[in-house]
Amino acid sequence: MLNLVSINLGPFGSIWPASLIWAACGWANQGPNAVVGLILFGLGLWVDLLTGGPLGAWAVVALIAHALTILTARFSSAMASTPMGSAAVTGLFFLVAAFILSISSGKGFNVLAILLPIVSAVLAYPWVAAWFDLSEDEA
């Protein structure tokens, strides 16, 4: 829903990548899953269409952040043991992937325009984490 509400904060960017970060982080507990990857890719394309960005850019960033979060969770359970910790890891990978993508496309990188949405998404993730948890409850 945040992708449908455009809240522009001037030089600090907007909050639109938040749901991508939440999905990439929350669905990492599923491990490598083709369906999750396709859904995440589709969400990224939707964000590209809404923001007027290059088609596929945010989809690639979301998939990279998702894959690196899965790898981090496998090698370091301490980093991803809390919702805030796993969101911080995903946010960091999201920032790095966005930086690499923008540099490789030849465009400049506005750190403030991406940093504030990532920080706000990480801070808000504990409240929305349950919405993105696809694990089955043990009865």
C-alpha positions as CSV (number, residue, x, y, z in Angstrom):
1,M,0.0,0.0,0.0
2,L,2.9,2.4,0.6
3,N,3.8,2.1,-3.0
4,L,0.5,3.6,-3.9
5,V,0.9,6.6,-1.6
6,S,3.6,8.9,-2.8
7,I,5.0,10.8,0.2
8,N,7.8,12.9,-1.1
9,L,10.1,14.3,1.5
10,G,12.1,16.7,-0.8
11,P,15.8,16.0,-0.8
12,F,15.3,13.0,1.5
13,G,13.4,11.1,-1.1
14,S,10.1,9.2,-0.5
15,I,9.0,6.1,1.4
16,W,8.1,4.0,-1.7
17,P,10.8,1.3,-1.5
18,A,9.6,0.3,2.0
19,S,7.4,-2.6,1.0
20,L,10.2,-4.0,-1.2
21,I,12.5,-4.1,1.8
22,W,9.9,-5.6,4.0
23,A,9.1,-8.3,1.4
24,A,12.7,-9.1,0.7
25,C,13.4,-9.4,4.5
26,G,10.2,-11.2,5.5
27,W,10.3,-13.7,2.8
28,A,13.9,-14.6,3.4
29,N,12.9,-17.2,6.0
30,Q,11.4,-19.2,3.1
31,G,14.9,-19.8,1.8
32,P,15.5,-20.0,-2.0
33,N,12.0,-20.2,-3.5
34,A,11.1,-19.6,-7.1
35,V,7.6,-18.4,-6.3
36,V,8.8,-15.8,-3.8
37,G,11.4,-14.7,-6.3
38,L,8.8,-14.2,-9.0
39,I,6.5,-12.3,-6.6
40,L,9.4,-10.1,-5.5
41,F,10.4,-9.4,-9.1
42,G,6.8,-8.5,-9.9
43,L,6.6,-6.1,-6.9
44,G,9.9,-4.5,-8.1
45,L,8.5,-4.0,-11.6
46,W,5.4,-2.5,-10.1
47,V,7.5,0.0,-8.1
48,D,9.4,0.8,-11.4
49,L,6.2,1.6,-13.1
50,L,4.9,3.7,-10.3
51,T,8.1,5.7,-9.9
52,G,9.0,6.0,-13.5
53,G,12.3,4.4,-13.0
54,P,14.1,2.1,-15.4
55,L,12.0,-1.0,-15.9
56,G,13.5,-3.9,-13.9
57,A,15.8,-1.7,-11.7
58,W,14.0,-2.1,-8.4
59,A,13.2,-5.7,-9.2
60,V,16.9,-6.5,-9.5
61,V,17.7,-4.5,-6.3
62,A,15.0,-6.4,-4.4
63,L,16.1,-9.8,-5.6
64,I,19.8,-9.1,-4.8
65,A,18.9,-7.8,-1.3
66,H,16.6,-10.9,-0.8
67,A,19.3,-13.4,-1.9
68,L,22.0,-11.7,0.3
69,T,19.7,-11.7,3.3
70,I,19.1,-15.5,2.8
71,L,22.9,-16.0,2.7
72,T,23.5,-13.9,5.7
73,A,20.8,-15.7,7.7
74,R,22.5,-19.1,6.9
75,F,26.0,-18.0,7.9
76,S,25.2,-15.8,10.8
77,S,22.0,-16.5,12.8
78,A,22.9,-13.8,15.3
79,M,22.5,-11.0,12.7
80,A,19.0,-12.1,11.7
81,S,17.7,-13.3,15.0
82,T,15.4,-10.3,15.5
83,P,13.1,-8.6,13.1
84,M,15.0,-5.3,13.4
85,G,18.4,-7.1,12.9
86,S,17.2,-8.9,9.8
87,A,15.6,-5.7,8.4
88,A,18.9,-3.9,9.0
89,V,20.8,-6.5,7.1
90,T,18.3,-6.4,4.2
91,G,18.3,-2.6,4.2
92,L,22.1,-2.6,4.0
93,F,22.1,-5.0,1.1
94,F,19.3,-2.9,-0.5
95,L,21.4,0.2,-0.2
96,V,24.5,-1.5,-1.7
97,A,22.5,-3.0,-4.6
98,A,20.8,0.3,-5.4
99,F,24.2,2.0,-5.3
100,I,25.8,-0.6,-7.7
101,L,22.8,-0.4,-10.0
102,S,22.8,3.4,-10.2
103,I,26.5,3.6,-10.8
104,S,26.4,0.9,-13.5
105,S,23.6,2.7,-15.3
106,G,25.7,5.9,-15.4
107,K,23.3,7.9,-13.2
108,G,24.4,9.7,-10.0
109,F,23.6,8.3,-6.6
110,N,21.6,10.5,-4.2
111,V,22.5,9.0,-0.8
112,L,19.8,11.0,1.1
113,A,17.1,10.0,-1.4
114,I,17.6,6.3,-0.7
115,L,18.9,6.4,2.8
116,L,15.9,7.9,4.5
117,P,13.4,5.4,2.9
118,I,15.7,2.5,3.9
119,V,16.1,3.7,7.5
120,S,12.3,4.3,7.8
121,A,11.6,0.9,6.4
122,V,14.0,-0.8,8.8
123,L,12.6,1.1,11.8
124,A,9.0,0.2,10.8
125,Y,9.7,-3.4,10.0
126,P,9.0,-4.9,13.5
127,W,5.4,-3.6,13.2
128,V,4.8,-5.2,9.8
129,A,7.0,-8.3,10.1
130,A,4.0,-10.6,10.8
131,W,2.4,-9.6,7.5
132,F,5.4,-10.9,5.6
133,D,6.0,-14.1,7.6
134,L,5.1,-17.0,5.4
135,S,6.3,-19.7,7.7
136,E,3.7,-22.3,8.8
137,D,2.8,-22.3,12.4
138,E,3.5,-25.6,14.2
139,A,0.4,-27.1,15.8
